[in-house]
Amino acid sequence: MSEKKCVNIAVVTVSDTRTEVDDKSGQMLVDRIQTAGHRLVEKKIIKDEKKLLRKQLKIWIANPDVDVVIATGGTGVTGRDITPEAFEALYEKSIPGFGELFRMLSYENIRTSSLQSRCTAGVANGTFLFALPGSTGACKDGWDQILVHQLDNTHKPCNLAELIPRLREK
């Protein structure tokens, strides 16, 4: 049996209104990341501005100490919801199954309202990028039902964590 490995994760809350005091979704992700034995590299709150979010994502993608970025917020369909566009512009490879699986699982809790989520995932410069909706329920479902397993290198039959060393292969 493999020894569980620590994954280095950055968290970003995308919001025009959240602060460190009331960022429940971002803090929930931080707590779950640390409870799972992973390392929080950094946590930030960034306004719903594509340029600002892309700039921060590029910094983390260029940092060899960041294996994964998880965002919460900005995945809806309103005019200020820009997270999927910022993420997808940077992908070298998309992971469409993440959004599909998230919406399927979310349907069990919020029924047809799950179609409003444009959560997304992909790989950029050897870094996994995951964008979750901003609600605490969505972050809980995304972490507890998908990410906690896929970022655990001992999860079988397979997982994303074991691919991290190979993401930059040519």
C-alpha positions in Angstrom: 0.0 0.0 0.0 1.3 3.5 -0.9 2.1 6.0 1.7 -0.3 9.0 1.5 1.4 12.1 0.1 0.8 15.7 0.9 -0.5 17.9 -1.9 0.3 21.6 -2.0 -2.9 23.6 -2.5 -3.7 27.2 -3.1 -7.3 28.5 -2.4 -8.9 31.5 -4.0 -12.3 32.9 -3.2 -13.7 34.9 -6.1 -16.1 37.6 -4.8 -16.8 41.3 -4.8 -18.2 41.1 -1.3 -16.4 38.4 0.8 -13.7 39.3 3.4 -11.6 37.0 5.5 -14.1 37.5 8.3 -17.1 36.1 6.4 -15.5 33.9 3.8 -17.1 30.7 5.0 -16.6 28.7 1.8 -12.9 29.5 1.4 -12.4 28.7 5.1 -14.3 25.4 4.8 -11.9 24.4 2.0 -8.9 25.4 4.0 -10.1 23.4 7.0 -10.8 20.3 4.9 -7.5 20.6 3.0 -5.6 20.7 6.3 -7.7 17.9 7.9 -6.9 15.7 4.9 -3.2 16.2 5.6 -2.4 18.5 2.7 -0.5 21.8 2.8 -2.2 25.1 2.2 0.3 27.2 0.3 -1.8 30.3 0.2 -5.4 31.6 0.4 -6.6 34.8 -1.3 -9.8 36.6 -1.9 -9.9 38.2 -5.4 -12.6 40.5 -6.9 -14.7 39.2 -9.8 -12.3 40.6 -12.3 -11.0 38.3 -15.0 -7.6 40.1 -15.3 -7.0 40.0 -11.5 -7.9 36.3 -11.3 -5.9 35.3 -14.3 -2.9 37.2 -12.9 -3.0 35.3 -9.6 -3.6 32.0 -11.3 -0.5 32.5 -13.5 1.5 33.2 -10.4 0.4 29.9 -8.8 0.8 28.0 -12.0 4.4 29.2 -12.4 5.1 28.2 -8.7 6.5 24.7 -8.5 5.4 24.6 -4.9 1.7 24.7 -6.0 0.2 21.4 -7.2 -3.4 22.4 -7.1 -5.5 25.6 -7.1 -9.1 25.4 -5.9 -11.4 28.4 -6.4 -14.8 29.0 -4.9 -17.2 31.5 -6.4 -17.9 33.2 -9.7 -19.2 30.1 -11.5 -22.8 31.2 -12.0 -24.3 32.9 -15.1 -24.6 36.5 -14.0 -22.6 39.3 -15.6 -19.9 39.4 -12.8 -19.4 35.6 -12.8 -16.0 35.2 -14.6 -14.3 32.3 -12.9 -14.8 29.7 -15.7 -13.6 32.1 -18.4 -10.5 33.0 -16.4 -9.7 29.4 -15.7 -10.4 28.0 -19.1 -8.2 30.6 -20.9 -5.2 29.0 -19.1 -6.0 25.3 -19.5 -3.7 23.2 -21.6 -6.1 20.3 -21.0 -9.6 20.5 -19.6 -11.1 17.9 -17.3 -14.8 18.0 -18.3 -15.7 15.1 -16.1 -15.2 17.2 -13.0 -18.0 19.6 -13.9 -20.2 16.8 -15.1 -19.7 14.8 -11.9 -20.1 17.8 -9.7 -23.5 18.7 -11.3 -24.7 15.1 -11.1 -23.9 15.0 -7.4 -25.3 18.5 -6.8 -28.5 17.5 -8.5 -29.2 15.1 -5.5 -29.3 18.2 -3.2 -30.5 21.1 -5.3 -32.3 19.3 -8.2 -32.5 21.3 -11.4 -30.8 24.4 -9.9 -27.5 22.5 -10.4 -27.6 23.5 -14.1 -26.6 27.0 -13.0 -23.2 25.9 -12.0 -20.4 26.3 -14.5 -17.8 24.7 -12.3 -14.8 23.6 -14.3 -11.4 21.9 -14.0 -8.2 21.6 -16.1 -4.4 21.4 -16.1 -2.1 24.3 -16.7 1.7 24.0 -16.6 1.5 20.9 -14.4 -1.0 22.4 -12.0 -4.5 21.1 -11.4 -7.1 23.9 -11.4 -10.6 23.4 -9.9 -13.4 26.0 -9.8 -16.3 25.3 -7.5 -19.4 27.4 -6.9 -19.3 29.9 -4.0 -21.9 28.3 -1.6 -20.7 26.4 1.4 -22.9 23.5 0.3 -21.3 23.3 -3.1 -17.8 23.5 -1.6 -18.6 20.7 0.9 -20.0 18.5 -1.9 -17.1 19.3 -4.3 -14.5 18.5 -1.6 -16.2 15.7 0.3 -17.5 13.8 -2.7 -14.8 14.4 -5.4 -11.6 16.3 -4.4 -10.8 14.6 -1.1 -10.6 11.3 -3.0 -9.0 12.5 -6.2 -6.2 14.4 -4.3 -5.5 11.3 -2.2 -2.8 9.2 -3.9 -3.9 6.1 -2.1 -7.5 6.3 -3.5 -8.2 3.3 -5.8 -8.7 2.4 -8.5 -7.0 5.6 -9.6 -6.7 9.3 -8.6 -5.4 12.6 -9.9 -2.8 13.0 -7.1 -0.6 10.2 -8.5 -0.5 12.0 -11.8 1.0 15.2 -10.4 4.7 14.2 -11.1 3.8 13.4 -14.7 1.7 16.4 -15.6 4.7 18.2 -17.3 5.7 15.3 -19.5 6.1 16.0 -23.2 
